[in-house]
Amino acid sequence: PCVFPMIPILSGIIVGQGNISSRKAFLLSLSYVVASALTYMVFGILAALFGSNLQAAFQAPWVIYLFSSIFIALSLAMFGFYHLELPKGLQSKLHNSSDKHRDGSYLGVGLMGVFSSLIVGPCVAAPLAAALIYIGQTGDVILGGSALFIMGFGMGAPLLIIGTSAGKLLPKAGHWLNVTKSVFGVMMLAVAVWMLERVIAPEVTMLLWAMLCIIPAIYLRALDALPVIDNGWHKFWKGCGVILCIYGVLILIGLSAGNTNPLQPLKSLAINQSAAKTSANHSKLAFKMINSLEDLNRELKRADEKNKKVMLDFYADWCISCKEMEAYTFTDSAVQQQLANFVLLKADVTANNTQHKALLKQFNLIGPPAILFFHTEKEQKSARVIGYKKAGRFLEHLRQL
């Protein structure tokens, strides 16, 4: 899933190039994908060899703010507030090409691919975790590194298709080109907000999502009367604008009611206040926080004395899959019922400090998301869950356990 936010990033870069051929669009996309795959390879090998998730270092708030600012700057360029290009003198030194082949674009796109891999998608999925653990345990850096490169390139295959088609399908000239740029400008703003969710209050991100729906809806003439004689496309875009505007208003209503999930803005609204409180209390599992190996060992001993199994959830604020587990899996009533007899522990490794690294290293984990199960103070390694699992699949896993 971490590849999906890269689609508007690459597409926006292609759109920003203006009138380009499919060949140029493919080469730009290839630069992005290869740079991203190489990053997965290099940093994945380093992470496995040194036993830490180096991507986590790029989740510091100042890095997120900086990278979000870059996307905002790129989106404003899409809206025509200014034009981003290298100085003319430097352009002539870098390339002897026409305006059609903008100078420094391949390098710029490649760098964006590197940063996207490090910052946009830091969560550890099951295939990535398996490759990193294999490298760490066998020391076969060549095979492990090449596997990571192929995985990164496979993740980028959709980007190659979408990026190349953008060069072919984009309008060649006229007003529609500006409209297309604006659409991708909004998408880049969405990526910026999606990244800021990791470091700012959820109430603020709800407001930002509402603004991102309502303001573009106004530009889509959601609040304007259409002329008596108008074509079908104008009516279609006005309809899209009305839907966006309504959804933005629903997010604002959800925000005023205390909700923080923009995908389900009205989820916790109830007919009366007591019902709302009951629903809210039932929607969250009671995890006990641990910060170190000493904390974990103490809690495992207590659970063993009570003859109870333990579930340990590794979590981080920047881990999107962790938040999906919280929002969609752990709120399922059947899952909660199945976990009723478990001691629930959570290790929040957002800060990625020395204690957190030692805790991850103890279980050969590169980073979250990861869920471990214990009985009689010993981990049941075959029961590990790496990555996001939907409620149904997680419930089946618990029943088998």
C-alpha atoms as a printed R data frame, in Angstrom:
    type eleno elety resid chain resno       x       y       z
1   ATOM     1    CA   PRO     A     1   0.000   0.000   0.000
2   ATOM     2    CA   CYS     A     2   2.917   2.379   0.557
3   ATOM     3    CA   VAL     A     3   3.298   2.714  -3.217
4   ATOM     4    CA   PHE     A     4  -0.124   4.368  -3.633
5   ATOM     5    CA   PRO     A     5   0.885   7.832  -2.295
6   ATOM     6    CA   MET     A     6   3.736   7.783  -4.824
7   ATOM     7    CA   ILE     A     7   1.252   7.748  -7.732
8   ATOM     8    CA   PRO     A     8   0.218  11.431  -7.401
9   ATOM     9    CA   ILE     A     9   3.848  12.382  -6.721
10  ATOM    10    CA   LEU     A    10   5.173  10.876  -9.960
11  ATOM    11    CA   SER     A    11   2.078  11.800 -11.966
12  ATOM    12    CA   GLY     A    12   2.361  15.378 -10.777
13  ATOM    13    CA   ILE     A    13   6.012  15.513 -11.853
14  ATOM    14    CA   ILE     A    14   5.093  14.190 -15.315
15  ATOM    15    CA   VAL     A    15   2.251  16.703 -15.621
16  ATOM    16    CA   GLY     A    16   4.585  19.498 -14.551
17  ATOM    17    CA   GLN     A    17   6.810  18.730 -17.545
18  ATOM    18    CA   GLY     A    18   4.076  19.969 -19.860
19  ATOM    19    CA   ASN     A    19   3.853  18.676 -23.417
20  ATOM    20    CA   ILE     A    20   6.156  15.631 -23.463
21  ATOM    21    CA   SER     A    21   6.280  12.420 -25.450
22  ATOM    22    CA   SER     A    22   5.453   8.953 -24.107
23  ATOM    23    CA   ARG     A    23   9.153   8.071 -24.417
24  ATOM    24    CA   LYS     A    24  10.182  10.992 -22.199
25  ATOM    25    CA   ALA     A    25   7.403  10.145 -19.723
26  ATOM    26    CA   PHE     A    26   8.606   6.534 -19.584
27  ATOM    27    CA   LEU     A    27  12.232   7.564 -19.000
28  ATOM    28    CA   LEU     A    28  11.215   9.963 -16.230
29  ATOM    29    CA   SER     A    29   9.090   7.248 -14.611
30  ATOM    30    CA   LEU     A    30  11.965   4.770 -14.964
31  ATOM    31    CA   SER     A    31  14.337   7.210 -13.226
32  ATOM    32    CA   TYR     A    32  11.897   7.503 -10.332
33  ATOM    33    CA   VAL     A    33  11.276   3.742 -10.016
34  ATOM    34    CA   VAL     A    34  14.935   2.678 -10.342
35  ATOM    35    CA   ALA     A    35  16.026   5.270  -7.751
36  ATOM    36    CA   SER     A    36  13.294   4.057  -5.413
37  ATOM    37    CA   ALA     A    37  14.267   0.395  -5.901
38  ATOM    38    CA   LEU     A    38  17.955   1.163  -5.318
39  ATOM    39    CA   THR     A    39  17.028   2.970  -2.108
40  ATOM    40    CA   TYR     A    40  15.095  -0.038  -0.837
41  ATOM    41    CA   MET     A    41  18.098  -2.195  -1.669
42  ATOM    42    CA   VAL     A    42  20.811  -0.050  -0.055
43  ATOM    43    CA   PHE     A    43  18.961   1.044   3.060
44  ATOM    44    CA   GLY     A    44  17.298  -2.346   3.454
45  ATOM    45    CA   ILE     A    45  20.671  -4.092   3.502
46  ATOM    46    CA   LEU     A    46  22.072  -1.547   5.965
47  ATOM    47    CA   ALA     A    47  19.016  -1.909   8.176
48  ATOM    48    CA   ALA     A    48  19.336  -5.696   8.196
49  ATOM    49    CA   LEU     A    49  23.071  -5.690   8.849
50  ATOM    50    CA   PHE     A    50  22.899  -3.131  11.652
51  ATOM    51    CA   GLY     A    51  19.556  -4.296  13.052
52  ATOM    52    CA   SER     A    52  17.606  -1.042  12.881
53  ATOM    53    CA   ASN     A    53  15.002   0.571  10.692
54  ATOM    54    CA   LEU     A    54  16.888   3.482   9.137
55  ATOM    55    CA   GLN     A    55  13.681   4.706   7.545
56  ATOM    56    CA   ALA     A    56  12.429   5.434  11.065
57  ATOM    57    CA   ALA     A    57  15.152   8.081  11.372
58  ATOM    58    CA   PHE     A    58  13.468   9.943   8.522
59  ATOM    59    CA   GLN     A    59  10.189  10.114  10.472
60  ATOM    60    CA   ALA     A    60  11.436  12.888  12.757
61  ATOM    61    CA   PRO     A    61   8.897  15.737  12.835
62  ATOM    62    CA   TRP     A    62  11.259  18.250  11.207
63  ATOM    63    CA   VAL     A    63  11.839  15.860   8.275
64  ATOM    64    CA   ILE     A    64   8.103  15.350   7.804
65  ATOM    65    CA   TYR     A    65   7.493  19.118   7.938
66  ATOM    66    CA   LEU     A    66  10.287  19.738   5.431
67  ATOM    67    CA   PHE     A    67   9.103  17.122   2.950
68  ATOM    68    CA   SER     A    68   5.465  18.230   3.307
69  ATOM    69    CA   SER     A    69   6.591  21.783   2.571
70  ATOM    70    CA   ILE     A    70   8.276  20.539  -0.610
71  ATOM    71    CA   PHE     A    71   5.004  18.984  -1.788
72  ATOM    72    CA   ILE     A    72   3.112  22.162  -0.954
73  ATOM    73    CA   ALA     A    73   5.666  24.175  -2.947
74  ATOM    74    CA   LEU     A    74   5.319  21.776  -5.889
75  ATOM    75    CA   SER     A    75   1.523  21.988  -5.740
76  ATOM    76    CA   LEU     A    76   1.598  25.804  -5.732
77  ATOM    77    CA   ALA     A    77   3.750  25.623  -8.857
78  ATOM    78    CA   MET     A    78   1.042  23.410 -10.392
79  ATOM    79    CA   PHE     A    79  -1.506  26.125  -9.621
80  ATOM    80    CA   GLY     A    80   0.608  28.653 -11.535
81  ATOM    81    CA   PHE     A    81   1.766  30.798  -8.606
82  ATOM    82    CA   TYR     A    82   5.344  30.484  -9.875
83  ATOM    83    CA   HIS     A    83   7.457  28.432 -12.286
84  ATOM    84    CA   LEU     A    84  10.101  26.023 -10.993
85  ATOM    85    CA   GLU     A    85  13.180  25.545 -13.172
86  ATOM    86    CA   LEU     A    86  16.950  25.716 -12.955
87  ATOM    87    CA   PRO     A    87  18.740  28.958 -13.895
88  ATOM    88    CA   LYS     A    88  19.177  29.313 -17.656
89  ATOM    89    CA   GLY     A    89  22.967  29.342 -17.434
90  ATOM    90    CA   LEU     A    90  23.044  26.106 -15.476
91  ATOM    91    CA   GLN     A    91  20.511  24.537 -17.829
92  ATOM    92    CA   SER     A    92  22.720  25.150 -20.850
93  ATOM    93    CA   LYS     A    93  25.698  23.576 -19.081
94  ATOM    94    CA   LEU     A    94  23.765  20.479 -18.010
95  ATOM    95    CA   HIS     A    95  22.120  19.719 -21.325
96  ATOM    96    CA   ASN     A    96  22.176  20.702 -24.962
97  ATOM    97    CA   SER     A    97  18.538  19.922 -25.476
98  ATOM    98    CA   SER     A    98  15.407  21.793 -26.413
99  ATOM    99    CA   ASP     A    99  12.823  23.078 -23.969
100 ATOM   100    CA   LYS     A   100  10.991  19.831 -24.506
101 ATOM   101    CA   HIS     A   101  13.680  17.995 -22.514
102 ATOM   102    CA   ARG     A   102  13.888  20.050 -19.370
103 ATOM   103    CA   ASP     A   103  17.316  20.109 -17.825
104 ATOM   104    CA   GLY     A   104  18.020  18.230 -14.631
105 ATOM   105    CA   SER     A   105  14.629  16.507 -14.729
106 ATOM   106    CA   TYR     A   106  15.991  12.958 -14.593
107 ATOM   107    CA   LEU     A   107  18.178  13.768 -11.601
108 ATOM   108    CA   GLY     A   108  15.327  15.604  -9.888
109 ATOM   109    CA   VAL     A   109  12.877  12.773 -10.466
110 ATOM   110    CA   GLY     A   110  15.454  10.243  -9.237
111 ATOM   111    CA   LEU     A   111  16.031  12.209  -6.028
112 ATOM   112    CA   MET     A   112  12.274  12.413  -5.497
113 ATOM   113    CA   GLY     A   113  12.152   8.619  -5.858
114 ATOM   114    CA   VAL     A   114  14.830   8.248  -3.177
115 ATOM   115    CA   PHE     A   115  13.086  10.562  -0.713
116 ATOM   116    CA   SER     A   116   9.695   9.011  -1.415
117 ATOM   117    CA   SER     A   117  11.021   5.570  -0.494
118 ATOM   118    CA   LEU     A   118  12.535   6.861   2.741
119 ATOM   119    CA   ILE     A   119   9.780   9.154   3.942
120 ATOM   120    CA   VAL     A   120   6.502   8.265   2.257
121 ATOM   121    CA   GLY     A   121   6.549   4.505   2.947
122 ATOM   122    CA   PRO     A   122   8.464   3.555   6.123
123 ATOM   123    CA   CYS     A   123   6.149   0.749   7.315
124 ATOM   124    CA   VAL     A   124   7.539  -2.773   7.167
125 ATOM   125    CA   ALA     A   125   5.419  -5.143   5.093
126 ATOM   126    CA   ALA     A   126   5.722  -8.919   5.386
127 ATOM   127    CA   PRO     A   127   7.830  -9.477   2.196
128 ATOM   128    CA   LEU     A   128  10.230  -6.684   3.164
129 ATOM   129    CA   ALA     A   129  10.556  -8.019   6.720
130 ATOM   130    CA   ALA     A   130  11.238 -11.523   5.397
131 ATOM   131    CA   ALA     A   131  13.993 -10.286   3.069
132 ATOM   132    CA   LEU     A   132  15.628  -8.193   5.797
133 ATOM   133    CA   ILE     A   133  15.536 -11.039   8.349
134 ATOM   134    CA   TYR     A   134  17.051 -13.386   5.738
135 ATOM   135    CA   ILE     A   135  19.948 -10.986   5.125
136 ATOM   136    CA   GLY     A   136  20.488 -10.510   8.852
137 ATOM   137    CA   GLN     A   137  20.536 -14.241   9.612
138 ATOM   138    CA   THR     A   138  22.464 -15.591   6.600
139 ATOM   139    CA   GLY     A   139  24.718 -12.678   5.705
140 ATOM   140    CA   ASP     A   140  23.941 -13.268   2.018
141 ATOM   141    CA   VAL     A   141  23.973  -9.585   1.093
142 ATOM   142    CA   ILE     A   142  24.092 -10.165  -2.691
143 ATOM   143    CA   LEU     A   143  21.002 -12.373  -2.862
144 ATOM   144    CA   GLY     A   144  19.156 -10.383  -0.199
145 ATOM   145    CA   GLY     A   145  20.024  -7.043  -1.778
146 ATOM   146    CA   SER     A   146  18.978  -8.165  -5.249
147 ATOM   147    CA   ALA     A   147  15.695  -9.481  -3.811
148 ATOM   148    CA   LEU     A   148  15.024  -6.078  -2.251
149 ATOM   149    CA   PHE     A   149  15.815  -4.343  -5.544
150 ATOM   150    CA   ILE     A   150  13.399  -6.622  -7.437
151 ATOM   151    CA   MET     A   151  10.738  -6.011  -4.781
152 ATOM   152    CA   GLY     A   152  11.204  -2.256  -5.073
153 ATOM   153    CA   PHE     A   153  11.058  -2.450  -8.863
154 ATOM   154    CA   GLY     A   154   7.913  -4.604  -8.645
155 ATOM   155    CA   MET     A   155   6.284  -1.996  -6.412
156 ATOM   156    CA   GLY     A   156   7.202   0.602  -9.012
157 ATOM   157    CA   ALA     A   157   5.699  -1.296 -11.977
158 ATOM   158    CA   PRO     A   158   2.303   0.457 -11.616
159 ATOM   159    CA   LEU     A   159   4.156   3.765 -11.467
160 ATOM   160    CA   LEU     A   160   5.863   2.982 -14.785
161 ATOM   161    CA   ILE     A   161   2.504   2.273 -16.420
162 ATOM   162    CA   ILE     A   162   0.743   5.314 -14.966
163 ATOM   163    CA   GLY     A   163   3.685   7.651 -15.565
164 ATOM   164    CA   THR     A   164   4.133   6.554 -19.180
165 ATOM   165    CA   SER     A   165   0.422   6.792 -19.952
166 ATOM   166    CA   ALA     A   166   0.371  10.315 -18.513
167 ATOM   167    CA   GLY     A   167   2.700  11.442 -21.281
168 ATOM   168    CA   LYS     A   168   0.360   9.945 -23.868
169 ATOM   169    CA   LEU     A   169  -3.041  10.780 -22.428
170 ATOM   170    CA   LEU     A   170  -2.420  14.312 -21.202
171 ATOM   171    CA   PRO     A   171  -3.942  17.165 -23.198
172 ATOM   172    CA   LYS     A   172  -1.334  18.567 -25.576
173 ATOM   173    CA   ALA     A   173  -2.235  22.218 -25.353
174 ATOM   174    CA   GLY     A   174  -4.847  24.683 -24.248
175 ATOM   175    CA   HIS     A   175  -6.854  25.306 -21.083
176 ATOM   176    CA   TRP     A   176  -7.222  21.597 -20.254
177 ATOM   177    CA   LEU     A   177  -3.488  21.326 -19.561
178 ATOM   178    CA   ASN     A   178  -3.815  23.927 -16.793
179 ATOM   179    CA   VAL     A   179  -6.855  22.107 -15.409
180 ATOM   180    CA   THR     A   180  -4.913  18.827 -15.331
181 ATOM   181    CA   LYS     A   181  -2.024  20.495 -13.515
182 ATOM   182    CA   SER     A   182  -4.453  21.856 -10.918
183 ATOM   183    CA   VAL     A   183  -5.907  18.391 -10.326
184 ATOM   184    CA   PHE     A   184  -2.454  16.962  -9.634
185 ATOM   185    CA   GLY     A   185  -1.677  20.015  -7.517
186 ATOM   186    CA   VAL     A   186  -4.593  19.081  -5.270
187 ATOM   187    CA   MET     A   187  -3.339  15.478  -5.174
188 ATOM   188    CA   MET     A   188   0.088  16.667  -4.039
189 ATOM   189    CA   LEU     A   189  -1.557  18.704  -1.286
190 ATOM   190    CA   ALA     A   190  -3.362  15.498  -0.263
191 ATOM   191    CA   VAL     A   191   0.002  13.699   0.002
192 ATOM   192    CA   ALA     A   192   1.307  16.559   2.180
193 ATOM   193    CA   VAL     A   193  -1.703  16.304   4.528
194 ATOM   194    CA   TRP     A   194  -1.397  12.497   4.587
195 ATOM   195    CA   MET     A   195   2.217  12.849   5.733
196 ATOM   196    CA   LEU     A   196   1.412  15.546   8.301
197 ATOM   197    CA   GLU     A   197  -1.056  13.140   9.944
198 ATOM   198    CA   ARG     A   198   1.980  11.472  11.529
199 ATOM   199    CA   VAL     A   199   3.164  14.528  13.456
200 ATOM   200    CA   ILE     A   200   0.209  16.881  14.068
201 ATOM   201    CA   ALA     A   201  -2.993  16.588  16.082
202 ATOM   202    CA   PRO     A   202  -5.745  14.511  14.418
203 ATOM   203    CA   GLU     A   203  -8.197  17.399  14.857
204 ATOM   204    CA   VAL     A   204  -5.947  19.612  12.726
205 ATOM   205    CA   THR     A   205  -5.677  16.991   9.979
206 ATOM   206    CA   MET     A   206  -9.486  16.651   9.968
207 ATOM   207    CA   LEU     A   207  -9.704  20.393   9.335
208 ATOM   208    CA   LEU     A   208  -7.083  20.181   6.572
209 ATOM   209    CA   TRP     A   209  -8.961  17.313   4.859
210 ATOM   210    CA   ALA     A   210 -12.183  19.335   5.043
211 ATOM   211    CA   MET     A   211 -10.461  22.337   3.458
212 ATOM   212    CA   LEU     A   212  -8.966  20.094   0.768
213 ATOM   213    CA   CYS     A   213 -12.471  18.936  -0.135
214 ATOM   214    CA   ILE     A   214 -14.384  22.215   0.109
215 ATOM   215    CA   ILE     A   215 -11.963  24.668  -1.552
216 ATOM   216    CA   PRO     A   216 -11.392  22.578  -4.744
217 ATOM   217    CA   ALA     A   217 -15.179  22.008  -4.826
218 ATOM   218    CA   ILE     A   218 -15.671  25.769  -5.083
219 ATOM   219    CA   TYR     A   219 -13.272  25.844  -8.047
220 ATOM   220    CA   LEU     A   220 -15.336  23.049  -9.587
221 ATOM   221    CA   ARG     A   221 -18.305  25.498  -9.523
222 ATOM   222    CA   ALA     A   222 -20.151  23.538  -6.847
223 ATOM   223    CA   LEU     A   223 -21.753  26.739  -5.568
224 ATOM   224    CA   ASP     A   224 -22.229  28.437  -8.968
225 ATOM   225    CA   ALA     A   225 -25.299  28.238 -11.155
226 ATOM   226    CA   LEU     A   226 -24.645  26.585 -14.518
227 ATOM   227    CA   PRO     A   227 -25.705  28.370 -17.717
228 ATOM   228    CA   VAL     A   228 -28.956  27.226 -19.307
229 ATOM   229    CA   ILE     A   229 -26.993  25.909 -22.285
230 ATOM   230    CA   ASP     A   230 -24.048  23.898 -21.031
231 ATOM   231    CA   ASN     A   231 -22.217  20.740 -22.057
232 ATOM   232    CA   GLY     A   232 -22.220  17.445 -20.223
233 ATOM   233    CA   TRP     A   233 -18.643  17.726 -18.959
234 ATOM   234    CA   HIS     A   234 -19.372  20.930 -17.060
235 ATOM   235    CA   LYS     A   235 -22.332  19.249 -15.391
236 ATOM   236    CA   PHE     A   236 -20.195  16.229 -14.534
237 ATOM   237    CA   TRP     A   237 -17.476  18.326 -12.912
238 ATOM   238    CA   LYS     A   238 -20.064  20.377 -11.047
239 ATOM   239    CA   GLY     A   239 -21.508  17.102  -9.708
240 ATOM   240    CA   CYS     A   240 -18.048  16.050  -8.531
241 ATOM   241    CA   GLY     A   241 -17.665  19.434  -6.882
242 ATOM   242    CA   VAL     A   242 -20.997  19.106  -5.058
243 ATOM   243    CA   ILE     A   243 -20.018  15.656  -3.733
244 ATOM   244    CA   LEU     A   244 -16.634  16.971  -2.578
245 ATOM   245    CA   CYS     A   245 -18.265  19.946  -0.890
246 ATOM   246    CA   ILE     A   246 -20.826  17.783   0.917
247 ATOM   247    CA   TYR     A   247 -18.120  15.379   2.083
248 ATOM   248    CA   GLY     A   248 -16.006  18.281   3.316
249 ATOM   249    CA   VAL     A   249 -18.979  19.566   5.332
250 ATOM   250    CA   LEU     A   250 -19.497  16.060   6.788
251 ATOM   251    CA   ILE     A   251 -15.842  16.037   7.895
252 ATOM   252    CA   LEU     A   252 -16.385  19.392   9.629
253 ATOM   253    CA   ILE     A   253 -19.485  18.010  11.371
254 ATOM   254    CA   GLY     A   254 -17.499  14.960  12.450
255 ATOM   255    CA   LEU     A   255 -14.711  17.212  13.719
256 ATOM   256    CA   SER     A   256 -17.182  19.216  15.829
257 ATOM   257    CA   ALA     A   257 -18.480  15.893  17.257
258 ATOM   258    CA   GLY     A   258 -14.974  14.817  18.279
259 ATOM   259    CA   ASN     A   259 -14.254  12.328  15.484
260 ATOM   260    CA   THR     A   260 -10.744  12.065  14.049
261 ATOM   261    CA   ASN     A   261 -11.134   9.633  11.123
262 ATOM   262    CA   PRO     A   262 -11.811  11.501   7.828
263 ATOM   263    CA   LEU     A   263 -12.833   8.239   6.135
264 ATOM   264    CA   GLN     A   264 -15.612   7.738   8.715
265 ATOM   265    CA   PRO     A   265 -16.393  11.286   9.864
266 ATOM   266    CA   LEU     A   266 -19.785  10.471  11.426
267 ATOM   267    CA   LYS     A   267 -18.929   7.054  12.880
268 ATOM   268    CA   SER     A   268 -19.361   7.822  16.580
269 ATOM   269    CA   LEU     A   269 -22.432  10.060  16.302
270 ATOM   270    CA   ALA     A   270 -25.303   8.572  18.299
271 ATOM   271    CA   ILE     A   271 -28.927   9.450  19.044
272 ATOM   272    CA   ASN     A   272 -28.168  10.381  22.644
273 ATOM   273    CA   GLN     A   273 -25.076  11.146  24.666
274 ATOM   274    CA   SER     A   274 -25.114   7.949  26.752
275 ATOM   275    CA   ALA     A   275 -25.229   5.767  23.634
276 ATOM   276    CA   ALA     A   276 -22.326   7.725  22.167
277 ATOM   277    CA   LYS     A   277 -20.279   7.185  25.325
278 ATOM   278    CA   THR     A   278 -21.043   3.462  25.351
279 ATOM   279    CA   SER     A   279 -19.989   3.173  21.702
280 ATOM   280    CA   ALA     A   280 -16.788   5.137  22.318
281 ATOM   281    CA   ASN     A   281 -15.844   3.037  25.340
282 ATOM   282    CA   HIS     A   282 -16.412  -0.178  23.392
283 ATOM   283    CA   SER     A   283 -14.458   0.942  20.351
284 ATOM   284    CA   LYS     A   284 -10.986   0.773  21.900
285 ATOM   285    CA   LEU     A   285  -8.992  -2.073  23.395
286 ATOM   286    CA   ALA     A   286  -7.239  -1.462  26.719
287 ATOM   287    CA   PHE     A   287  -3.529  -1.787  25.942
288 ATOM   288    CA   LYS     A   288  -0.842  -1.416  28.602
289 ATOM   289    CA   MET     A   289   2.160   0.555  27.372
290 ATOM   290    CA   ILE     A   290   5.704  -0.807  27.703
291 ATOM   291    CA   ASN     A   291   8.938   0.980  26.822
292 ATOM   292    CA   SER     A   292  11.731  -1.518  27.415
293 ATOM   293    CA   LEU     A   293  12.684  -5.184  27.686
294 ATOM   294    CA   GLU     A   294  12.475  -4.891  31.469
295 ATOM   295    CA   ASP     A   295   8.855  -3.717  31.209
296 ATOM   296    CA   LEU     A   296   8.033  -6.591  28.856
297 ATOM   297    CA   ASN     A   297   9.632  -9.267  31.033
298 ATOM   298    CA   ARG     A   298   7.807  -7.973  34.090
299 ATOM   299    CA   GLU     A   299   4.431  -8.069  32.325
300 ATOM   300    CA   LEU     A   300   5.106 -11.529  30.864
301 ATOM   301    CA   LYS     A   301   5.853 -12.864  34.348
302 ATOM   302    CA   ARG     A   302   2.624 -11.396  35.736
303 ATOM   303    CA   ALA     A   303   0.619 -12.885  32.859
304 ATOM   304    CA   ASP     A   304   2.220 -16.301  33.422
305 ATOM   305    CA   GLU     A   305   1.216 -16.205  37.083
306 ATOM   306    CA   LYS     A   306  -2.390 -15.680  35.944
307 ATOM   307    CA   ASN     A   307  -2.004 -18.332  33.196
308 ATOM   308    CA   LYS     A   308  -2.889 -15.829  30.486
309 ATOM   309    CA   LYS     A   309  -1.599 -15.379  26.957
310 ATOM   310    CA   VAL     A   310  -0.040 -12.070  25.924
311 ATOM   311    CA   MET     A   311  -0.344 -10.045  22.717
312 ATOM   312    CA   LEU     A   312   2.343  -7.425  22.099
313 ATOM   313    CA   ASP     A   313   1.628  -4.755  19.465
314 ATOM   314    CA   PHE     A   314   4.573  -2.771  18.056
315 ATOM   315    CA   TYR     A   315   3.272   0.682  17.074
316 ATOM   316    CA   ALA     A   316   4.565   4.055  15.833
317 ATOM   317    CA   ASP     A   317   2.787   7.318  15.032
318 ATOM   318    CA   TRP     A   318   4.351   7.360  11.546
319 ATOM   319    CA   CYS     A   319   3.214   3.786  10.802
320 ATOM   320    CA   ILE     A   320   0.096   4.004   8.641
321 ATOM   321    CA   SER     A   321  -0.563   0.250   8.833
322 ATOM   322    CA   CYS     A   322  -0.501   0.476  12.649
323 ATOM   323    CA   LYS     A   323  -3.220   3.127  12.548
324 ATOM   324    CA   GLU     A   324  -5.247   0.981  10.157
325 ATOM   325    CA   MET     A   325  -5.073  -1.887  12.663
326 ATOM   326    CA   GLU     A   326  -6.290   0.467  15.398
327 ATOM   327    CA   ALA     A   327  -9.088   1.964  13.319
328 ATOM   328    CA   TYR     A   328 -10.475  -1.084  11.521
329 ATOM   329    CA   THR     A   329  -9.223  -4.328  13.124
330 ATOM   330    CA   PHE     A   330  -9.019  -3.670  16.856
331 ATOM   331    CA   THR     A   331 -12.434  -1.943  16.833
332 ATOM   332    CA   ASP     A   332 -14.183  -5.066  15.510
333 ATOM   333    CA   SER     A   333 -16.446  -6.530  18.220
334 ATOM   334    CA   ALA     A   334 -15.612 -10.144  17.311
335 ATOM   335    CA   VAL     A   335 -11.866  -9.415  17.505
336 ATOM   336    CA   GLN     A   336 -12.324  -7.684  20.856
337 ATOM   337    CA   GLN     A   337 -14.280 -10.643  22.177
338 ATOM   338    CA   GLN     A   338 -11.559 -13.058  21.050
339 ATOM   339    CA   LEU     A   339  -8.897 -10.910  22.772
340 ATOM   340    CA   ALA     A   340 -10.837 -10.640  26.033
341 ATOM   341    CA   ASN     A   341  -8.686 -13.278  27.759
342 ATOM   342    CA   PHE     A   342  -5.371 -11.873  26.495
343 ATOM   343    CA   VAL     A   343  -3.080  -9.477  28.310
344 ATOM   344    CA   LEU     A   344  -2.690  -6.665  25.768
345 ATOM   345    CA   LEU     A   345   0.634  -4.828  25.617
346 ATOM   346    CA   LYS     A   346   1.743  -2.075  23.269
347 ATOM   347    CA   ALA     A   347   5.273  -0.876  22.510
348 ATOM   348    CA   ASP     A   348   5.179   2.623  21.039
349 ATOM   349    CA   VAL     A   349   8.514   2.907  19.184
350 ATOM   350    CA   THR     A   350   7.784   6.294  17.589
351 ATOM   351    CA   ALA     A   351  10.810   7.937  19.240
352 ATOM   352    CA   ASN     A   352  13.102   5.123  18.017
353 ATOM   353    CA   ASN     A   353  15.370   5.576  21.058
354 ATOM   354    CA   THR     A   354  17.918   3.127  22.481
355 ATOM   355    CA   GLN     A   355  15.342   1.179  24.503
356 ATOM   356    CA   HIS     A   356  13.049   0.880  21.495
357 ATOM   357    CA   LYS     A   357  15.883  -0.366  19.290
358 ATOM   358    CA   ALA     A   358  16.870  -2.948  21.904
359 ATOM   359    CA   LEU     A   359  13.254  -4.134  22.128
360 ATOM   360    CA   LEU     A   360  13.011  -4.520  18.344
361 ATOM   361    CA   LYS     A   361  16.405  -6.218  18.118
362 ATOM   362    CA   GLN     A   362  15.423  -8.749  20.788
363 ATOM   363    CA   PHE     A   363  12.820 -10.146  18.391
364 ATOM   364    CA   ASN     A   364  14.734  -9.552  15.124
365 ATOM   365    CA   LEU     A   365  12.223  -6.907  14.050
366 ATOM   366    CA   ILE     A   366  13.145  -4.096  11.666
367 ATOM   367    CA   GLY     A   367  10.189  -1.961  12.714
368 ATOM   368    CA   PRO     A   368   6.410  -1.797  13.055
369 ATOM   369    CA   PRO     A   369   3.809  -2.982  12.319
370 ATOM   370    CA   ALA     A   370   4.325  -6.278  14.130
371 ATOM   371    CA   ILE     A   371   2.147  -8.238  16.563
372 ATOM   372    CA   LEU     A   372   3.710 -10.947  18.748
373 ATOM   373    CA   PHE     A   373   2.023 -13.564  20.940
374 ATOM   374    CA   PHE     A   374   3.418 -15.111  24.158
375 ATOM   375    CA   HIS     A   375   2.511 -17.999  26.439
376 ATOM   376    CA   THR     A   376   4.427 -19.087  29.553
377 ATOM   377    CA   GLU     A   377   6.790 -16.165  28.936
378 ATOM   378    CA   LYS     A   378   7.846 -17.578  25.555
379 ATOM   379    CA   GLU     A   379   7.005 -16.145  22.154
380 ATOM   380    CA   GLN     A   380   4.958 -18.271  19.771
381 ATOM   381    CA   LYS     A   381   7.023 -17.332  16.728
382 ATOM   382    CA   SER     A   382   4.767 -19.081  14.222
383 ATOM   383    CA   ALA     A   383   1.919 -16.801  15.312
384 ATOM   384    CA   ARG     A   384   3.618 -13.503  14.417
385 ATOM   385    CA   VAL     A   385   1.632 -10.991  12.400
386 ATOM   386    CA   ILE     A   386   3.685  -8.625  10.244
387 ATOM   387    CA   GLY     A   387   1.821  -5.851   8.436
388 ATOM   388    CA   TYR     A   388  -1.865  -4.961   8.297
389 ATOM   389    CA   LYS     A   389  -4.546  -7.656   8.593
390 ATOM   390    CA   LYS     A   390  -8.253  -7.030   8.083
391 ATOM   391    CA   ALA     A   391 -10.570  -7.888  10.964
392 ATOM   392    CA   GLY     A   392 -11.809 -11.142   9.393
393 ATOM   393    CA   ARG     A   393  -8.334 -12.526   8.689
394 ATOM   394    CA   PHE     A   394  -7.016 -11.418  12.090
395 ATOM   395    CA   LEU     A   395  -9.974 -13.055  13.803
396 ATOM   396    CA   GLU     A   396  -9.291 -16.320  11.949
397 ATOM   397    CA   HIS     A   397  -5.627 -16.063  13.034
398 ATOM   398    CA   LEU     A   398  -6.658 -15.617  16.677
399 ATOM   399    CA   ARG     A   399  -8.988 -18.623  16.530
400 ATOM   400    CA   GLN     A   400  -6.235 -20.805  15.072
401 ATOM   401    CA   LEU     A   401  -3.908 -19.567  17.807
